[in-house]
Amino acid sequence: MSGRGDNNGNGGGDGFDWIYGSTPSGGSPGQDADPTRKIPVQQRPGVSPPRAPGRLPPPEQYGATPEPSRPPTPSWAPRRSMWSRPRTYFRLVVGLLVLWLVFLVAVPLVAWRKVDKVDFEPSGDRPAAQPGTTYLLVGSDSRAGLSKAERKRLNTGNSQSELTDTILLLHTGDGPTTLISIPRDSPLDIPGFGVSKVNSAYAKGGTPLLVETLEKASGVRIDHYVEIGFGGLVGVVDAVDGIEICPKKRIRDKPSGLNIKKGCQTVDGATALAYARARKYSPISDLARVQQQREVVAAVGKKVLSPWSVVNPIRWWKLNGAVPDFFRFGEGMGPVGAGKWALAMTDTGKSCTVPLASADATWDTARANKLFATLIEDRTDDITDKLCTATGLAN
């Protein structure tokens, strides 16, 4: 009997193809044999079953681990929230940080557009350019912008004068930042008006005459100018939720309305202004006041540049909003320059009063010239305790 011939002895389909599980005679390729006639095949251990035509072999044949099948998700199962995805959280945090940075930059830029600029540079001969940077900070006793109720609350009176209650020179450079008070009653030669109290130069010829007077007396070139009114100090202090002052004794000063106890304490804007103006209580009068003014300025600078001023959006908004109403800056200073000035105010390595010969605020010319020379040459490291004293008087 020949192998798989048909009944006629041919090698074609003989009707017994079903025994071998092949395609029956006349069937199409890939078509399985009649299941009722096909002999079941026992699977041998370790041998993969034959694959159906057109299908890839199972992954086990290549040594791979097949991916476990996942059960279908029931229709009642809760869907995964989009906020549970780490990438979504990351994008949200980045977006908030970008918005925060835009807010921090936009608020001072908008406020700066409202700030008044002052042409402070005198037209005559001036000292040549000097190393470092010197700022002139002036506290005006102007009541402009204050209502009758505010003048009463702040004990400023109704004076229409335009004098300078506070005059400070701030120098920054390679050495320690130095803050020097100029007593308002210092008798100086005011160009075109003769010798008079330095604070009257502001009333006689405005900011340029005050700058010219100080430059001629000191030899120091003033690079930038900052002016703050009574209300400005109050507004800034209140915007930062108060400042800390540390009087060495109890102070009661009727003209300024100051009544505070001894020791460190947090005060509001009205009290800070009174503290910066008080002088009648002290036997050294204005020499005591200039020390208090430097203390207030340093405390304000420290609070303004604290991290909380930036983190707290309400404080940041109030702080920048107070600037245009009561601050004026010299021409040529931009928001970046104003920021550098504010930063320098918190970094005063040396703080003193211009050297004085007597309590009437007359300068000690010899010592004053030595002090100013350190600013002119930007070598404030050489300032000694003899040149830099709290009252200006020699120790």
Helices and strands as residue ranges (DSSP letters): G 17-20, G 59-62, G 82-84, H 86-112, E 116-118, E 133-140, H 148-154, E 164-172, E 177-181, E 187-190, E 194-197, H 200-218, E 224-228, H 230-239, E 243-245, E 251-253, E 258-260, E 265-267, H 269-277, H 286-304, H 307-311, H 313-326, E 327-330, H 335-345, E 348-353, H 365-376, G 380-382
